[in-house]
Amino acid sequence: MEHCSDFKQSKQVENKIKNTCAIIARVFMVLFVLSAIGLLAYLGVSVHSFISNDDTSLLSIFYPTIQLATACITLRLMYTLFRNIANGRSPLTKQHARILAIIASLLLVSCLVEIVMQLIPAVSEHIFQVGSFAEVGYVQDPATSSLHIDLKTAVMAAFCYAVSAVFSYGADLQQLSDETI
């Protein structure tokens, strides 16, 4: 009788996890759609501004476009990850480890693009203006001579790489366990 109770409790926990992951997946999908709309709107405004010669260079469009595209791809990948778990797939799969590694790579690329864009003086003066669209609360005043590194994104990339390695190792252990049985 105790075994039956443990089984029911296990199923309840599993269903809670699936329902929670389904909700999180929906949130990521909504955020993805909003980010994609924002990206398209930004591209539309930027292209219009570039065509009408409003002192806009292609390089000044590049940085925000890369940042928004990275956000869109990351949100879509997070949706896929949580949707798979909500649909009953084990979180410890090689596919999920790859998704997390891709997210980490995107975050790292985002950091590197920001650094490179700061090294190009003409671009950094135009993009990193205080109050510009590209500023998202952490960009310093261009009058300073320091190089800004987005540490939060770099740490998040390292964290995603670490979790990816854990997921990959967990998938290997699960496969080994399945082969043993």
Contacts in CASP RR format, 6 or more apart in sequence:
PFRMAT RR
TARGET T0000
AUTHOR 0000-0000-0000
METHOD contacts of the structure
MODEL  1
MEHCSDFKQSKQVENKIKNTCAIIARVFMVLFVLSAIGLLAYLGVSVHSF
ISNDDTSLLSIFYPTIQLATACITLRLMYTLFRNIANGRSPLTKQHARIL
AIIASLLLVSCLVEIVMQLIPAVSEHIFQVGSFAEVGYVQDPATSSLHID
LKTAVMAAFCYAVSAVFSYGADLQQLSDETI
17 85 0 8 1.000
18 85 0 8 1.000
18 86 0 8 1.000
18 87 0 8 1.000
18 88 0 8 1.000
19 86 0 8 1.000
21 82 0 8 1.000
21 83 0 8 1.000
21 85 0 8 1.000
21 86 0 8 1.000
22 82 0 8 1.000
22 83 0 8 1.000
22 86 0 8 1.000
24 82 0 8 1.000
25 79 0 8 1.000
25 82 0 8 1.000
25 83 0 8 1.000
25 86 0 8 1.000
28 75 0 8 1.000
28 76 0 8 1.000
28 78 0 8 1.000
28 79 0 8 1.000
28 82 0 8 1.000
29 75 0 8 1.000
29 79 0 8 1.000
31 75 0 8 1.000
32 72 0 8 1.000
32 75 0 8 1.000
32 76 0 8 1.000
32 79 0 8 1.000
35 68 0 8 1.000
35 71 0 8 1.000
35 72 0 8 1.000
35 75 0 8 1.000
36 72 0 8 1.000
38 68 0 8 1.000
39 65 0 8 1.000
39 68 0 8 1.000
39 69 0 8 1.000
39 72 0 8 1.000
42 64 0 8 1.000
42 65 0 8 1.000
42 68 0 8 1.000
42 133 0 8 1.000
43 61 0 8 1.000
43 65 0 8 1.000
46 56 0 8 1.000
46 61 0 8 1.000
46 64 0 8 1.000
46 65 0 8 1.000
47 61 0 8 1.000
49 56 0 8 1.000
50 56 0 8 1.000
50 57 0 8 1.000
50 58 0 8 1.000
50 61 0 8 1.000
57 122 0 8 1.000
57 123 0 8 1.000
57 126 0 8 1.000
59 117 0 8 1.000
59 120 0 8 1.000
59 122 0 8 1.000
59 123 0 8 1.000
59 126 0 8 1.000
60 123 0 8 1.000
60 126 0 8 1.000
60 127 0 8 1.000
62 117 0 8 1.000
62 123 0 8 1.000
63 113 0 8 1.000
63 114 0 8 1.000
63 117 0 8 1.000
63 123 0 8 1.000
63 127 0 8 1.000
63 134 0 8 1.000
64 127 0 8 1.000
64 133 0 8 1.000
64 134 0 8 1.000
66 109 0 8 1.000
66 110 0 8 1.000
66 113 0 8 1.000
67 110 0 8 1.000
67 113 0 8 1.000
67 114 0 8 1.000
67 134 0 8 1.000
67 136 0 8 1.000
70 106 0 8 1.000
70 107 0 8 1.000
70 109 0 8 1.000
70 110 0 8 1.000
73 106 0 8 1.000
74 103 0 8 1.000
74 106 0 8 1.000
74 107 0 8 1.000
77 99 0 8 1.000
77 102 0 8 1.000
77 103 0 8 1.000
78 103 0 8 1.000
80 99 0 8 1.000
81 96 0 8 1.000
81 99 0 8 1.000
81 100 0 8 1.000
84 93 0 8 1.000
84 95 0 8 1.000
84 96 0 8 1.000
85 91 0 8 1.000
85 96 0 8 1.000
89 96 0 8 1.000
90 171 0 8 1.000
90 174 0 8 1.000
91 167 0 8 1.000
92 167 0 8 1.000
92 170 0 8 1.000
92 171 0 8 1.000
92 173 0 8 1.000
92 174 0 8 1.000
93 167 0 8 1.000
93 171 0 8 1.000
94 168 0 8 1.000
94 171 0 8 1.000
96 167 0 8 1.000
96 171 0 8 1.000
97 164 0 8 1.000
97 165 0 8 1.000
97 167 0 8 1.000
97 168 0 8 1.000
97 171 0 8 1.000
98 164 0 8 1.000
100 160 0 8 1.000
100 161 0 8 1.000
100 163 0 8 1.000
100 164 0 8 1.000
100 167 0 8 1.000
101 160 0 8 1.000
101 161 0 8 1.000
101 164 0 8 1.000
103 160 0 8 1.000
104 157 0 8 1.000
104 158 0 8 1.000
104 159 0 8 1.000
104 160 0 8 1.000
104 161 0 8 1.000
104 164 0 8 1.000
105 157 0 8 1.000
107 153 0 8 1.000
107 154 0 8 1.000
107 156 0 8 1.000
107 157 0 8 1.000
107 160 0 8 1.000
108 154 0 8 1.000
108 157 0 8 1.000
110 150 0 8 1.000
110 153 0 8 1.000
111 149 0 8 1.000
111 150 0 8 1.000
111 153 0 8 1.000
111 154 0 8 1.000
111 157 0 8 1.000
114 148 0 8 1.000
114 149 0 8 1.000
114 150 0 8 1.000
115 147 0 8 1.000
115 149 0 8 1.000
117 123 0 8 1.000
117 124 0 8 1.000
117 127 0 8 1.000
118 124 0 8 1.000
118 128 0 8 1.000
118 147 0 8 1.000
118 148 0 8 1.000
119 147 0 8 1.000
124 142 0 8 1.000
125 142 0 8 1.000
127 134 0 8 1.000
128 134 0 8 1.000
128 135 0 8 1.000
128 139 0 8 1.000
128 140 0 8 1.000
128 142 0 8 1.000
129 135 0 8 1.000
129 142 0 8 1.000
130 139 0 8 1.000
130 141 0 8 1.000
130 142 0 8 1.000
138 148 0 8 1.000
138 150 0 8 1.000
138 152 0 8 1.000
139 148 0 8 1.000
140 146 0 8 1.000
140 148 0 8 1.000
END
